[in-house]
Amino acid sequence: MSMTLDLPPDLEVQVKAEANRRGQSVSDLISEVMSALLRQSESLSARDQVRHSIMELRGIGKGVWRGIDVDAYINEERNSWDQPR
């Protein structure tokens, strides 16, 4: 497949210099970089698709209430609303 890219002049200079530094053709360098970017993008997309359920939080913190009479605690809190500070 053949493709033409219009790169800004400063980017074109950088790409040519990098290809030369690596001993690659510009075409090979662009193919390598694009392949790496697409793999990275696919990896990020797969990670973004992980969904969690609120039910995963079930039971977290239940130890906090161990030994506490919940009804008495709630009544105490409600009573405190009516008291001046």
C-alpha positions as CSV (number, residue, x, y, z in Angstrom):
1,M,0.0,0.0,0.0
2,S,1.3,3.4,-0.8
3,M,0.4,6.6,1.1
4,T,1.4,10.2,0.9
5,L,1.8,12.2,4.1
6,D,2.0,16.0,4.3
7,L,4.1,16.7,7.4
8,P,4.9,20.1,8.7
9,P,8.5,21.0,7.6
10,D,10.0,20.8,11.2
11,L,8.4,17.4,11.8
12,E,9.6,16.1,8.4
13,V,13.2,17.1,9.4
14,Q,12.8,15.3,12.7
15,V,11.4,12.1,11.1
16,K,14.2,12.0,8.5
17,A,16.8,12.6,11.2
18,E,15.4,9.8,13.4
19,A,15.1,7.4,10.5
20,N,18.7,8.1,9.6
21,R,19.8,7.7,13.2
22,R,18.2,4.3,13.4
23,G,19.4,3.2,9.9
24,Q,15.8,2.9,8.7
25,S,13.9,4.3,5.8
26,V,11.3,7.0,6.6
27,S,8.6,4.5,5.5
28,D,9.8,1.8,7.9
29,L,10.1,4.3,10.8
30,I,6.6,5.6,10.3
31,S,5.2,2.0,10.0
32,E,7.0,1.0,13.3
33,V,5.8,4.1,15.2
34,M,2.3,3.9,13.9
35,S,2.1,0.2,14.8
36,A,3.3,0.9,18.3
37,L,0.8,3.7,18.8
38,L,-2.1,1.6,17.6
39,R,-1.1,-1.3,19.9
40,Q,-0.9,1.2,22.8
41,S,-4.2,2.7,21.9
42,E,-5.9,-0.7,21.8
43,S,-4.4,-1.5,25.2
44,L,-5.8,1.7,26.6
45,S,-9.2,1.2,25.1
46,A,-9.4,-2.4,26.5
47,R,-8.5,-1.0,30.0
48,D,-11.1,1.8,29.7
49,Q,-13.8,-0.8,29.0
50,V,-13.4,-2.5,32.4
51,R,-16.7,-1.8,34.2
52,H,-17.3,-2.3,37.9
53,S,-20.4,-2.8,39.8
54,I,-21.4,-0.9,42.9
55,M,-22.0,-4.3,44.4
56,E,-18.2,-4.8,44.6
57,L,-18.3,-2.5,47.6
58,R,-20.7,-4.7,49.5
59,G,-19.3,-5.5,52.9
60,I,-16.5,-3.0,53.0
61,G,-16.4,-1.3,56.3
62,K,-18.8,-3.7,58.1
63,G,-16.2,-4.2,60.8
64,V,-16.6,-0.5,61.8
65,W,-20.1,-1.3,63.1
66,R,-19.1,-4.3,65.1
67,G,-20.1,-3.9,68.8
68,I,-22.2,-0.8,68.1
69,D,-25.9,-0.7,68.5
70,V,-26.9,0.9,65.2
71,D,-30.4,2.0,66.4
72,A,-28.9,3.7,69.5
73,Y,-26.3,5.4,67.3
74,I,-28.9,6.8,64.9
75,N,-31.1,8.0,67.7
76,E,-28.0,9.8,69.3
77,E,-27.2,11.5,66.0
78,R,-30.8,12.6,65.4
79,N,-31.0,14.0,68.9
80,S,-27.8,16.0,68.3
81,W,-29.5,17.8,65.4
82,D,-31.9,19.6,67.8
83,Q,-29.3,20.7,70.3
84,P,-27.6,24.1,70.1
85,R,-23.9,24.1,69.4
